[in-house]
Every structure is written in C-alpha cells, then in structure tokens.
C-alpha cells in the first residue's frame, strides 16, 4: 500500500522529494486547514510553520505534524521515517 502524506503547497521541493520516495502526496493550500484533512488517512502532515493559520495548536491528530522551516527535504523525510515530531 502506498504511503500518503499531506504537504503545504509552498513546500514544492519537499512534495517532489517525498513523491520520488514513494509517497502519494496531497497538497494543502493556504485556505485549507489541518482540520479539513482526515488525518487518519495519512502518515504525516508537513507544514512550513506550526504557528501558521493552517495549524490549530489545540488540534489533536494521531499523525505527526512536521514543521519544515529550516529543514531540507531529506531532513523532513528523516523525521517522518523516524517518527520524530518537533
């Protein structure tokens, strides 16, 4: 079964990297929020900034929400595969 991930639209390099590593990548646009996503269907959610309007800090999801600011696409991938969430 193909792994699925949601990535913010501004993170084109991350989307491409994950797609090249076998992920089915859904794009989250600026007017989407994490609440719009059925998180149980995805392995992770990748956003630029955890403090952006897309992410409600009180939101509880069962999948990692990874902040990509300052990370390379490879580092985002490592955090996803290691189960780390910062």
PDB file of N, CA, C and O in Angstrom:
ATOM      1  N   UNK A   1       0.841  -1.190   0.000  1.00  0.00           N
ATOM      2  CA  UNK A   1       0.000   0.000   0.000  1.00  0.00           C
ATOM      3  C   UNK A   1       0.884   1.252   0.000  1.00  0.00           C
ATOM      4  O   UNK A   1       1.839   1.346   0.771  1.00  0.00           O
ATOM      5  N   UNK A   2       0.563   2.189  -0.854  1.00  0.00           N
ATOM      6  CA  UNK A   2       1.345   3.419  -0.976  1.00  0.00           C
ATOM      7  C   UNK A   2       1.150   4.292   0.261  1.00  0.00           C
ATOM      8  O   UNK A   2       0.036   4.445   0.762  1.00  0.00           O
ATOM      9  N   UNK A   3       2.240   4.854   0.735  1.00  0.00           N
ATOM     10  CA  UNK A   3       2.181   5.753   1.887  1.00  0.00           C
ATOM     11  C   UNK A   3       1.646   7.102   1.426  1.00  0.00           C
ATOM     12  O   UNK A   3       1.905   7.537   0.304  1.00  0.00           O
ATOM     13  N   UNK A   4       0.893   7.759   2.313  1.00  0.00           N
ATOM     14  CA  UNK A   4       0.252   9.026   1.955  1.00  0.00           C
ATOM     15  C   UNK A   4       0.667  10.112   2.939  1.00  0.00           C
ATOM     16  O   UNK A   4       0.809   9.874   4.138  1.00  0.00           O
ATOM     17  N   UNK A   5       0.856  11.314   2.394  1.00  0.00           N
ATOM     18  CA  UNK A   5       1.280  12.439   3.208  1.00  0.00           C
ATOM     19  C   UNK A   5       0.626  13.709   2.661  1.00  0.00           C
ATOM     20  O   UNK A   5       0.337  13.807   1.469  1.00  0.00           O
ATOM     21  N   UNK A   6       0.400  14.671   3.546  1.00  0.00           N
ATOM     22  CA  UNK A   6      -0.117  15.983   3.158  1.00  0.00           C
ATOM     23  C   UNK A   6       1.017  16.986   3.340  1.00  0.00           C
ATOM     24  O   UNK A   6       1.659  17.028   4.390  1.00  0.00           O
ATOM     25  N   UNK A   7       1.260  17.798   2.299  1.00  0.00           N
ATOM     26  CA  UNK A   7       2.345  18.778   2.350  1.00  0.00           C
ATOM     27  C   UNK A   7       1.805  20.134   1.902  1.00  0.00           C
ATOM     28  O   UNK A   7       1.093  20.236   0.903  1.00  0.00           O
ATOM     29  N   UNK A   8       2.155  21.166   2.656  1.00  0.00           N
ATOM     30  CA  UNK A   8       1.744  22.531   2.319  1.00  0.00           C
ATOM     31  C   UNK A   8       2.239  22.905   0.915  1.00  0.00           C
ATOM     32  O   UNK A   8       3.340  22.526   0.514  1.00  0.00           O
ATOM     33  N   UNK A   9       1.418  23.646   0.183  1.00  0.00           N
ATOM     34  CA  UNK A   9       1.719  23.944  -1.226  1.00  0.00           C
ATOM     35  C   UNK A   9       3.015  24.722  -1.440  1.00  0.00           C
ATOM     36  O   UNK A   9       3.607  24.623  -2.515  1.00  0.00           O
ATOM     37  N   UNK A  10       3.463  25.477  -0.472  1.00  0.00           N
ATOM     38  CA  UNK A  10       4.689  26.257  -0.635  1.00  0.00           C
ATOM     39  C   UNK A  10       5.951  25.401  -0.551  1.00  0.00           C
ATOM     40  O   UNK A  10       7.047  25.888  -0.830  1.00  0.00           O
ATOM     41  N   UNK A  11       5.809  24.152  -0.174  1.00  0.00           N
ATOM     42  CA  UNK A  11       6.955  23.261   0.013  1.00  0.00           C
ATOM     43  C   UNK A  11       7.136  22.336  -1.190  1.00  0.00           C
ATOM     44  O   UNK A  11       7.107  21.112  -1.064  1.00  0.00           O
ATOM     45  N   UNK A  12       7.323  22.949  -2.353  1.00  0.00           N
ATOM     46  CA  UNK A  12       7.416  22.181  -3.600  1.00  0.00           C
ATOM     47  C   UNK A  12       8.555  21.161  -3.570  1.00  0.00           C
ATOM     48  O   UNK A  12       8.370  20.022  -3.997  1.00  0.00           O
ATOM     49  N   UNK A  13       9.724  21.553  -3.073  1.00  0.00           N
ATOM     50  CA  UNK A  13      10.856  20.627  -3.020  1.00  0.00           C
ATOM     51  C   UNK A  13      10.554  19.422  -2.129  1.00  0.00           C
ATOM     52  O   UNK A  13      10.933  18.296  -2.451  1.00  0.00           O
ATOM     53  N   UNK A  14       9.875  19.661  -1.016  1.00  0.00           N
ATOM     54  CA  UNK A  14       9.505  18.563  -0.117  1.00  0.00           C
ATOM     55  C   UNK A  14       8.487  17.656  -0.799  1.00  0.00           C
ATOM     56  O   UNK A  14       8.605  16.433  -0.725  1.00  0.00           O
ATOM     57  N   UNK A  15       7.491  18.239  -1.460  1.00  0.00           N
ATOM     58  CA  UNK A  15       6.484  17.430  -2.169  1.00  0.00           C
ATOM     59  C   UNK A  15       7.149  16.537  -3.206  1.00  0.00           C
ATOM     60  O   UNK A  15       6.851  15.345  -3.287  1.00  0.00           O
ATOM     61  N   UNK A  16       8.051  17.113  -4.001  1.00  0.00           N
ATOM     62  CA  UNK A  16       8.743  16.339  -5.035  1.00  0.00           C
ATOM     63  C   UNK A  16       9.615  15.242  -4.428  1.00  0.00           C
ATOM     64  O   UNK A  16       9.625  14.114  -4.921  1.00  0.00           O
ATOM     65  N   UNK A  17      10.334  15.561  -3.378  1.00  0.00           N
ATOM     66  CA  UNK A  17      11.219  14.595  -2.722  1.00  0.00           C
ATOM     67  C   UNK A  17      10.417  13.406  -2.205  1.00  0.00           C
ATOM     68  O   UNK A  17      10.795  12.254  -2.417  1.00  0.00           O
ATOM     69  N   UNK A  18       9.311  13.689  -1.528  1.00  0.00           N
ATOM     70  CA  UNK A  18       8.504  12.605  -0.965  1.00  0.00           C
ATOM     71  C   UNK A  18       7.842  11.777  -2.059  1.00  0.00           C
ATOM     72  O   UNK A  18       7.741  10.557  -1.936  1.00  0.00           O
ATOM     73  N   UNK A  19       7.392  12.429  -3.122  1.00  0.00           N
ATOM     74  CA  UNK A  19       6.805  11.692  -4.250  1.00  0.00           C
ATOM     75  C   UNK A  19       7.845  10.761  -4.868  1.00  0.00           C
ATOM     76  O   UNK A  19       7.527   9.633  -5.247  1.00  0.00           O
ATOM     77  N   UNK A  20       9.081  11.231  -4.969  1.00  0.00           N
ATOM     78  CA  UNK A  20      10.162  10.406  -5.516  1.00  0.00           C
ATOM     79  C   UNK A  20      10.565   9.267  -4.587  1.00  0.00           C
ATOM     80  O   UNK A  20      11.240   8.327  -5.006  1.00  0.00           O
ATOM     81  N   UNK A  21      10.150   9.351  -3.324  1.00  0.00           N
ATOM     82  CA  UNK A  21      10.431   8.293  -2.351  1.00  0.00           C
ATOM     83  C   UNK A  21       9.193   7.435  -2.071  1.00  0.00           C
ATOM     84  O   UNK A  21       9.102   6.785  -1.029  1.00  0.00           O
ATOM     85  N   UNK A  22       8.253   7.440  -3.002  1.00  0.00           N
ATOM     86  CA  UNK A  22       7.136   6.507  -2.933  1.00  0.00           C
ATOM     87  C   UNK A  22       5.894   6.980  -2.214  1.00  0.00           C
ATOM     88  O   UNK A  22       4.985   6.183  -1.979  1.00  0.00           O
ATOM     89  N   UNK A  23       5.823   8.245  -1.859  1.00  0.00           N
ATOM     90  CA  UNK A  23       4.640   8.758  -1.171  1.00  0.00           C
ATOM     91  C   UNK A  23       3.605   9.275  -2.164  1.00  0.00           C
ATOM     92  O   UNK A  23       3.943   9.846  -3.200  1.00  0.00           O
ATOM     93  N   UNK A  24       2.356   9.064  -1.828  1.00  0.00           N
ATOM     94  CA  UNK A  24       1.236   9.708  -2.508  1.00  0.00           C
ATOM     95  C   UNK A  24       1.061  11.041  -1.782  1.00  0.00           C
ATOM     96  O   UNK A  24       0.659  11.059  -0.619  1.00  0.00           O
ATOM     97  N   UNK A  25       1.353  12.144  -2.446  1.00  0.00           N
ATOM     98  CA  UNK A  25       1.406  13.455  -1.801  1.00  0.00           C
ATOM     99  C   UNK A  25       0.154  14.255  -2.123  1.00  0.00           C
ATOM    100  O   UNK A  25      -0.169  14.480  -3.289  1.00  0.00           O
ATOM    101  N   UNK A  26      -0.552  14.685  -1.075  1.00  0.00           N
ATOM    102  CA  UNK A  26      -1.684  15.600  -1.232  1.00  0.00           C
ATOM    103  C   UNK A  26      -1.188  16.994  -0.873  1.00  0.00           C
ATOM    104  O   UNK A  26      -0.461  17.170   0.104  1.00  0.00           O
ATOM    105  N   UNK A  27      -1.581  17.971  -1.658  1.00  0.00           N
ATOM    106  CA  UNK A  27      -1.171  19.350  -1.415  1.00  0.00           C
ATOM    107  C   UNK A  27      -2.201  20.053  -0.540  1.00  0.00           C
ATOM    108  O   UNK A  27      -3.402  19.991  -0.802  1.00  0.00           O
ATOM    109  N   UNK A  28      -1.713  20.722   0.505  1.00  0.00           N
ATOM    110  CA  UNK A  28      -2.566  21.525   1.370  1.00  0.00           C
ATOM    111  C   UNK A  28      -2.345  22.982   0.978  1.00  0.00           C
ATOM    112  O   UNK A  28      -1.228  23.493   1.063  1.00  0.00           O
ATOM    113  N   UNK A  29      -3.411  23.645   0.550  1.00  0.00           N
ATOM    114  CA  UNK A  29      -3.313  25.040   0.108  1.00  0.00           C
ATOM    115  C   UNK A  29      -3.561  25.995   1.259  1.00  0.00           C
ATOM    116  O   UNK A  29      -3.996  25.587   2.337  1.00  0.00           O
ATOM    117  N   UNK A  30      -3.284  27.263   1.026  1.00  0.00           N
ATOM    118  CA  UNK A  30      -3.335  28.285   2.065  1.00  0.00           C
ATOM    119  C   UNK A  30      -4.691  28.362   2.761  1.00  0.00           C
ATOM    120  O   UNK A  30      -4.748  28.634   3.960  1.00  0.00           O
ATOM    121  N   UNK A  31      -5.776  28.129   2.036  1.00  0.00           N
ATOM    122  CA  UNK A  31      -7.090  28.227   2.669  1.00  0.00           C
ATOM    123  C   UNK A  31      -7.534  26.918   3.310  1.00  0.00           C
ATOM    124  O   UNK A  31      -8.597  26.868   3.929  1.00  0.00           O
ATOM    125  N   UNK A  32      -6.744  25.859   3.174  1.00  0.00           N
ATOM    126  CA  UNK A  32      -7.026  24.599   3.864  1.00  0.00           C
ATOM    127  C   UNK A  32      -6.489  24.698   5.286  1.00  0.00           C
ATOM    128  O   UNK A  32      -5.575  25.473   5.565  1.00  0.00           O
ATOM    129  N   UNK A  33      -7.059  23.919   6.162  1.00  0.00           N
ATOM    130  CA  UNK A  33      -6.504  23.783   7.497  1.00  0.00           C
ATOM    131  C   UNK A  33      -6.330  22.307   7.780  1.00  0.00           C
ATOM    132  O   UNK A  33      -6.889  21.460   7.083  1.00  0.00           O
ATOM    133  N   UNK A  34      -5.561  22.006   8.795  1.00  0.00           N
ATOM    134  CA  UNK A  34      -5.353  20.611   9.168  1.00  0.00           C
ATOM    135  C   UNK A  34      -6.688  19.964   9.515  1.00  0.00           C
ATOM    136  O   UNK A  34      -6.867  18.763   9.314  1.00  0.00           O
ATOM    137  N   UNK A  35      -7.625  20.751  10.034  1.00  0.00           N
ATOM    138  CA  UNK A  35      -8.943  20.209  10.376  1.00  0.00           C
ATOM    139  C   UNK A  35      -9.696  19.718   9.145  1.00  0.00           C
ATOM    140  O   UNK A  35     -10.569  18.859   9.265  1.00  0.00           O
ATOM    141  N   UNK A  36      -9.373  20.249   7.956  1.00  0.00           N
ATOM    142  CA  UNK A  36     -10.025  19.828   6.716  1.00  0.00           C
ATOM    143  C   UNK A  36      -9.537  18.463   6.246  1.00  0.00           C
ATOM    144  O   UNK A  36     -10.120  17.876   5.334  1.00  0.00           O
ATOM    145  N   UNK A  37      -8.493  17.963   6.847  1.00  0.00           N
ATOM    146  CA  UNK A  37      -7.859  16.724   6.410  1.00  0.00           C
ATOM    147  C   UNK A  37      -8.275  15.587   7.327  1.00  0.00           C
ATOM    148  O   UNK A  37      -8.267  15.734   8.550  1.00  0.00           O
ATOM    149  N   UNK A  38      -8.634  14.468   6.746  1.00  0.00           N
ATOM    150  CA  UNK A  38      -8.912  13.268   7.537  1.00  0.00           C
ATOM    151  C   UNK A  38      -7.547  12.660   7.854  1.00  0.00           C
ATOM    152  O   UNK A  38      -7.011  11.864   7.082  1.00  0.00           O
ATOM    153  N   UNK A  39      -7.003  13.047   8.995  1.00  0.00           N
ATOM    154  CA  UNK A  39      -5.613  12.735   9.319  1.00  0.00           C
ATOM    155  C   UNK A  39      -5.331  11.242   9.398  1.00  0.00           C
ATOM    156  O   UNK A  39      -4.205  10.819   9.133  1.00  0.00           O
ATOM    157  N   UNK A  40      -6.314  10.442   9.752  1.00  0.00           N
ATOM    158  CA  UNK A  40      -6.079   9.006   9.870  1.00  0.00           C
ATOM    159  C   UNK A  40      -5.706   8.370   8.535  1.00  0.00           C
ATOM    160  O   UNK A  40      -5.178   7.258   8.511  1.00  0.00           O
ATOM    161  N   UNK A  41      -5.970   9.050   7.437  1.00  0.00           N
ATOM    162  CA  UNK A  41      -5.649   8.516   6.115  1.00  0.00           C
ATOM    163  C   UNK A  41      -4.198   8.767   5.720  1.00  0.00           C
ATOM    164  O   UNK A  41      -3.745   8.250   4.699  1.00  0.00           O
ATOM    165  N   UNK A  42      -3.464   9.545   6.501  1.00  0.00           N
ATOM    166  CA  UNK A  42      -2.123   9.972   6.109  1.00  0.00           C
ATOM    167  C   UNK A  42      -1.083   9.554   7.137  1.00  0.00           C
ATOM    168  O   UNK A  42      -1.390   9.343   8.310  1.00  0.00           O
ATOM    169  N   UNK A  43       0.163   9.439   6.667  1.00  0.00           N
ATOM    170  CA  UNK A  43       1.275   9.081   7.540  1.00  0.00           C
ATOM    171  C   UNK A  43       1.850  10.297   8.258  1.00  0.00           C
ATOM    172  O   UNK A  43       2.432  10.164   9.335  1.00  0.00           O
ATOM    173  N   UNK A  44       1.690  11.481   7.670  1.00  0.00           N
ATOM    174  CA  UNK A  44       2.204  12.711   8.271  1.00  0.00           C
ATOM    175  C   UNK A  44       1.598  13.911   7.566  1.00  0.00           C
ATOM    176  O   UNK A  44       1.060  13.808   6.464  1.00  0.00           O
ATOM    177  N   UNK A  45       1.701  15.056   8.235  1.00  0.00           N
ATOM    178  CA  UNK A  45       1.307  16.343   7.672  1.00  0.00           C
ATOM    179  C   UNK A  45       2.529  17.242   7.787  1.00  0.00           C
ATOM    180  O   UNK A  45       3.099  17.384   8.868  1.00  0.00           O
ATOM    181  N   UNK A  46       2.935  17.854   6.667  1.00  0.00           N
ATOM    182  CA  UNK A  46       4.133  18.696   6.656  1.00  0.00           C
ATOM    183  C   UNK A  46       3.716  20.130   6.350  1.00  0.00           C
ATOM    184  O   UNK A  46       3.094  20.404   5.324  1.00  0.00           O
ATOM    185  N   UNK A  47       4.071  21.043   7.260  1.00  0.00           N
ATOM    186  CA  UNK A  47       3.738  22.456   7.099  1.00  0.00           C
ATOM    187  C   UNK A  47       5.012  23.285   7.209  1.00  0.00           C
ATOM    188  O   UNK A  47       6.022  22.820   7.736  1.00  0.00           O
ATOM    189  N   UNK A  48       4.957  24.507   6.713  1.00  0.00           N
ATOM    190  CA  UNK A  48       6.109  25.403   6.817  1.00  0.00           C
ATOM    191  C   UNK A  48       6.327  25.825   8.259  1.00  0.00           C
ATOM    192  O   UNK A  48       7.448  25.789   8.765  1.00  0.00           O
ATOM    193  N   UNK A  49       5.244  26.226   8.917  1.00  0.00           N
ATOM    194  CA  UNK A  49       5.328  26.817  10.253  1.00  0.00           C
ATOM    195  C   UNK A  49       4.169  26.306  11.096  1.00  0.00           C
ATOM    196  O   UNK A  49       3.011  26.430  10.697  1.00  0.00           O
ATOM    197  N   UNK A  50       4.466  25.741  12.243  1.00  0.00           N
ATOM    198  CA  UNK A  50       3.411  25.237  13.123  1.00  0.00           C
ATOM    199  C   UNK A  50       2.530  26.349  13.673  1.00  0.00           C
ATOM    200  O   UNK A  50       1.435  26.085  14.169  1.00  0.00           O
ATOM    201  N   UNK A  51       2.994  27.577  13.589  1.00  0.00           N
ATOM    202  CA  UNK A  51       2.224  28.703  14.118  1.00  0.00           C
ATOM    203  C   UNK A  51       1.449  29.436  13.033  1.00  0.00           C
ATOM    204  O   UNK A  51       0.930  30.527  13.266  1.00  0.00           O
ATOM    205  N   UNK A  52       1.372  28.842  11.854  1.00  0.00           N
ATOM    206  CA  UNK A  52       0.631  29.464  10.755  1.00  0.00           C
ATOM    207  C   UNK A  52      -0.864  29.272  10.963  1.00  0.00           C
ATOM    208  O   UNK A  52      -1.289  28.566  11.878  1.00  0.00           O
ATOM    209  N   UNK A  53      -1.642  29.896  10.121  1.00  0.00           N
ATOM    210  CA  UNK A  53      -3.093  29.774  10.208  1.00  0.00           C
ATOM    211  C   UNK A  53      -3.611  28.398   9.852  1.00  0.00           C
ATOM    212  O   UNK A  53      -4.763  28.082  10.150  1.00  0.00           O
ATOM    213  N   UNK A  54      -2.783  27.562   9.217  1.00  0.00           N
ATOM    214  CA  UNK A  54      -3.232  26.230   8.818  1.00  0.00           C
ATOM    215  C   UNK A  54      -3.301  25.256   9.985  1.00  0.00           C
ATOM    216  O   UNK A  54      -4.012  24.254   9.915  1.00  0.00           O
ATOM    217  N   UNK A  55      -2.572  25.540  11.052  1.00  0.00           N
ATOM    218  CA  UNK A  55      -2.468  24.586  12.145  1.00  0.00           C
ATOM    219  C   UNK A  55      -2.998  25.201  13.430  1.00  0.00           C
ATOM    220  O   UNK A  55      -2.483  26.213  13.906  1.00  0.00           O
ATOM    221  N   UNK A  56      -4.013  24.594  13.978  1.00  0.00           N
ATOM    222  CA  UNK A  56      -4.545  24.998  15.276  1.00  0.00           C
ATOM    223  C   UNK A  56      -3.720  24.276  16.336  1.00  0.00           C
ATOM    224  O   UNK A  56      -3.673  23.046  16.344  1.00  0.00           O
ATOM    225  N   UNK A  57      -3.082  25.007  17.215  1.00  0.00           N
ATOM    226  CA  UNK A  57      -2.208  24.386  18.219  1.00  0.00           C
ATOM    227  C   UNK A  57      -2.963  23.445  19.151  1.00  0.00           C
ATOM    228  O   UNK A  57      -2.361  22.547  19.740  1.00  0.00           O
ATOM    229  N   UNK A  58      -4.259  23.637  19.292  1.00  0.00           N
ATOM    230  CA  UNK A  58      -5.050  22.778  20.167  1.00  0.00           C
ATOM    231  C   UNK A  58      -5.506  21.508  19.463  1.00  0.00           C
ATOM    232  O   UNK A  58      -6.024  20.589  20.097  1.00  0.00           O
ATOM    233  N   UNK A  59      -5.312  21.462  18.159  1.00  0.00           N
ATOM    234  CA  UNK A  59      -5.762  20.322  17.380  1.00  0.00           C
ATOM    235  C   UNK A  59      -4.977  19.074  17.761  1.00  0.00           C
ATOM    236  O   UNK A  59      -3.750  19.108  17.861  1.00  0.00           O
ATOM    237  N   UNK A  60      -5.680  17.995  17.969  1.00  0.00           N
ATOM    238  CA  UNK A  60      -5.034  16.737  18.303  1.00  0.00           C
ATOM    239  C   UNK A  60      -5.224  15.782  17.137  1.00  0.00           C
ATOM    240  O   UNK A  60      -6.350  15.404  16.813  1.00  0.00           O
ATOM    241  N   UNK A  61      -4.136  15.397  16.516  1.00  0.00           N
ATOM    242  CA  UNK A  61      -4.172  14.435  15.425  1.00  0.00           C
ATOM    243  C   UNK A  61      -3.282  13.260  15.800  1.00  0.00           C
ATOM    244  O   UNK A  61      -2.374  13.384  16.621  1.00  0.00           O
ATOM    245  N   UNK A  62      -3.561  12.126  15.185  1.00  0.00           N
ATOM    246  CA  UNK A  62      -2.823  10.908  15.505  1.00  0.00           C
ATOM    247  C   UNK A  62      -1.573  10.733  14.656  1.00  0.00           C
ATOM    248  O   UNK A  62      -0.816   9.783  14.857  1.00  0.00           O
ATOM    249  N   UNK A  63      -1.352  11.628  13.721  1.00  0.00           N
ATOM    250  CA  UNK A  63      -0.175  11.531  12.856  1.00  0.00           C
ATOM    251  C   UNK A  63       0.768  12.691  13.154  1.00  0.00           C
ATOM    252  O   UNK A  63       0.330  13.730  13.649  1.00  0.00           O
ATOM    253  N   UNK A  64       2.054  12.527  12.860  1.00  0.00           N
ATOM    254  CA  UNK A  64       2.994  13.624  13.097  1.00  0.00           C
ATOM    255  C   UNK A  64       2.687  14.835  12.223  1.00  0.00           C
ATOM    256  O   UNK A  64       2.395  14.699  11.035  1.00  0.00           O
ATOM    257  N   UNK A  65       2.755  16.013  12.823  1.00  0.00           N
ATOM    258  CA  UNK A  65       2.705  17.271  12.078  1.00  0.00           C
ATOM    259  C   UNK A  65       4.126  17.814  12.145  1.00  0.00           C
ATOM    260  O   UNK A  65       4.614  18.175  13.216  1.00  0.00           O
ATOM    261  N   UNK A  66       4.780  17.867  10.998  1.00  0.00           N
ATOM    262  CA  UNK A  66       6.195  18.210  10.944  1.00  0.00           C
ATOM    263  C   UNK A  66       6.367  19.628  10.421  1.00  0.00           C
ATOM    264  O   UNK A  66       5.831  19.987   9.373  1.00  0.00           O
ATOM    265  N   UNK A  67       7.125  20.428  11.166  1.00  0.00           N
ATOM    266  CA  UNK A  67       7.442  21.795  10.751  1.00  0.00           C
ATOM    267  C   UNK A  67       8.691  21.745   9.875  1.00  0.00           C
ATOM    268  O   UNK A  67       9.754  21.321  10.327  1.00  0.00           O
ATOM    269  N   UNK A  68       8.561  22.179   8.627  1.00  0.00           N
ATOM    270  CA  UNK A  68       9.650  22.058   7.659  1.00  0.00           C
ATOM    271  C   UNK A  68      10.568  23.270   7.607  1.00  0.00           C
ATOM    272  O   UNK A  68      11.597  23.227   6.933  1.00  0.00           O
ATOM    273  N   UNK A  69      10.224  24.343   8.295  1.00  0.00           N
ATOM    274  CA  UNK A  69      11.053  25.559   8.256  1.00  0.00           C
ATOM    275  C   UNK A  69      12.481  25.236   8.677  1.00  0.00           C
ATOM    276  O   UNK A  69      12.711  24.683   9.753  1.00  0.00           O
ATOM    277  N   UNK A  70      13.442  25.586   7.817  1.00  0.00           N
ATOM    278  CA  UNK A  70      14.846  25.373   8.129  1.00  0.00           C
ATOM    279  C   UNK A  70      15.359  23.973   7.848  1.00  0.00           C
ATOM    280  O   UNK A  70      16.534  23.690   8.085  1.00  0.00           O
ATOM    281  N   UNK A  71      14.502  23.087   7.348  1.00  0.00           N
ATOM    282  CA  UNK A  71      14.907  21.710   7.065  1.00  0.00           C
ATOM    283  C   UNK A  71      15.019  21.478   5.565  1.00  0.00           C
ATOM    284  O   UNK A  71      14.303  22.094   4.777  1.00  0.00           O
ATOM    285  N   UNK A  72      15.911  20.596   5.182  1.00  0.00           N
ATOM    286  CA  UNK A  72      15.976  20.166   3.789  1.00  0.00           C
ATOM    287  C   UNK A  72      14.885  19.122   3.568  1.00  0.00           C
ATOM    288  O   UNK A  72      14.375  18.559   4.537  1.00  0.00           O
ATOM    289  N   UNK A  73      14.519  18.853   2.327  1.00  0.00           N
ATOM    290  CA  UNK A  73      13.553  17.783   2.079  1.00  0.00           C
ATOM    291  C   UNK A  73      14.010  16.445   2.669  1.00  0.00           C
ATOM    292  O   UNK A  73      13.189  15.676   3.169  1.00  0.00           O
ATOM    293  N   UNK A  74      15.302  16.169   2.614  1.00  0.00           N
ATOM    294  CA  UNK A  74      15.829  14.933   3.198  1.00  0.00           C
ATOM    295  C   UNK A  74      15.644  14.882   4.702  1.00  0.00           C
ATOM    296  O   UNK A  74      15.351  13.823   5.256  1.00  0.00           O
ATOM    297  N   UNK A  75      15.812  16.016   5.370  1.00  0.00           N
ATOM    298  CA  UNK A  75      15.617  16.068   6.822  1.00  0.00           C
ATOM    299  C   UNK A  75      14.150  15.879   7.188  1.00  0.00           C
ATOM    300  O   UNK A  75      13.840  15.233   8.190  1.00  0.00           O
ATOM    301  N   UNK A  76      13.246  16.436   6.384  1.00  0.00           N
ATOM    302  CA  UNK A  76      11.810  16.218   6.611  1.00  0.00           C
ATOM    303  C   UNK A  76      11.509  14.727   6.493  1.00  0.00           C
ATOM    304  O   UNK A  76      10.814  14.160   7.336  1.00  0.00           O
ATOM    305  N   UNK A  77      12.028  14.103   5.457  1.00  0.00           N
ATOM    306  CA  UNK A  77      11.834  12.667   5.237  1.00  0.00           C
ATOM    307  C   UNK A  77      12.374  11.856   6.419  1.00  0.00           C
ATOM    308  O   UNK A  77      11.722  10.917   6.874  1.00  0.00           O
ATOM    309  N   UNK A  78      13.558  12.215   6.915  1.00  0.00           N
ATOM    310  CA  UNK A  78      14.136  11.510   8.061  1.00  0.00           C
ATOM    311  C   UNK A  78      13.244  11.627   9.288  1.00  0.00           C
ATOM    312  O   UNK A  78      13.063  10.653  10.019  1.00  0.00           O
ATOM    313  N   UNK A  79      12.690  12.799   9.517  1.00  0.00           N
ATOM    314  CA  UNK A  79      11.796  12.967  10.675  1.00  0.00           C
ATOM    315  C   UNK A  79      10.533  12.134  10.518  1.00  0.00           C
ATOM    316  O   UNK A  79      10.022  11.572  11.487  1.00  0.00           O
ATOM    317  N   UNK A  80      10.037  12.062   9.293  1.00  0.00           N
ATOM    318  CA  UNK A  80       8.835  11.259   9.049  1.00  0.00           C
ATOM    319  C   UNK A  80       9.116   9.786   9.289  1.00  0.00           C
ATOM    320  O   UNK A  80       8.325   9.097   9.934  1.00  0.00           O
ATOM    321  N   UNK A  81      10.225   9.305   8.780  1.00  0.00           N
ATOM    322  CA  UNK A  81      10.517   7.882   8.875  1.00  0.00           C
ATOM    323  C   UNK A  81      11.011   7.481  10.255  1.00  0.00           C
ATOM    324  O   UNK A  81      10.917   6.313  10.631  1.00  0.00           O
ATOM    325  N   UNK A  82      11.538   8.437  11.014  1.00  0.00           N
ATOM    326  CA  UNK A  82      11.995   8.152  12.371  1.00  0.00           C
ATOM    327  C   UNK A  82      10.878   8.339  13.386  1.00  0.00           C
ATOM    328  O   UNK A  82      11.036   8.002  14.560  1.00  0.00           O
ATOM    329  N   UNK A  83       9.745   8.879  12.935  1.00  0.00           N
ATOM    330  CA  UNK A  83       8.625   9.110  13.842  1.00  0.00           C
ATOM    331  C   UNK A  83       8.831  10.300  14.748  1.00  0.00           C
ATOM    332  O   UNK A  83       8.128  10.447  15.748  1.00  0.00           O
ATOM    333  N   UNK A  84       9.789  11.156  14.415  1.00  0.00           N
ATOM    334  CA  UNK A  84      10.036  12.340  15.232  1.00  0.00           C
ATOM    335  C   UNK A  84       9.050  13.425  14.860  1.00  0.00           C
ATOM    336  O   UNK A  84       8.612  13.520  13.713  1.00  0.00           O
ATOM    337  N   UNK A  85       8.703  14.245  15.845  1.00  0.00           N
ATOM    338  CA  UNK A  85       7.780  15.361  15.630  1.00  0.00           C
ATOM    339  C   UNK A  85       8.231  16.516  16.495  1.00  0.00           C
ATOM    340  O   UNK A  85       8.197  16.434  17.723  1.00  0.00           O
ATOM    341  N   UNK A  86       8.654  17.593  15.853  1.00  0.00           N
ATOM    342  CA  UNK A  86       9.069  18.783  16.622  1.00  0.00           C
ATOM    343  C   UNK A  86       8.242  19.954  16.234  1.00  0.00           C
ATOM    344  O   UNK A  86       8.434  21.048  16.765  1.00  0.00           O
TER     345      UNK A  86
END
